[in-house]
């Protein structure tokens, strides 16, 4: 039987900030690289990401993964800024010392398109 607001019980939550459960790997700290951001591969940005300890960069970033076609660098229905190609992205990854995370297009792409990109 569901409880009503009048019947809801009080909950007490406590946190012991002095107890650590583990260490998060540096690769868990990352950013999306957005194809609409014409500054995503600027040397200043790449340098700041490296200094910040960003461990992984995701491409093409966010919901654009559903519409991005890597072979012709297009995202029908979205804006693709200059200087945001995969090769330019990989240059930024190498320069910053991070790892790439590539998102295959499972929205408008095909399994073959994803396989070709891996190849």
Secondary structure, DSSP 8 states (H G I E B T S, - for coil): ----GGG---------TT-------GGGSEEE--TT-TTTT-HHHHHHHHHTT--EEEES-GGGGGTEETTTTEETTS---TT--HHHHHHHHHHHT-EEEE----SS--HHHHHHHH-
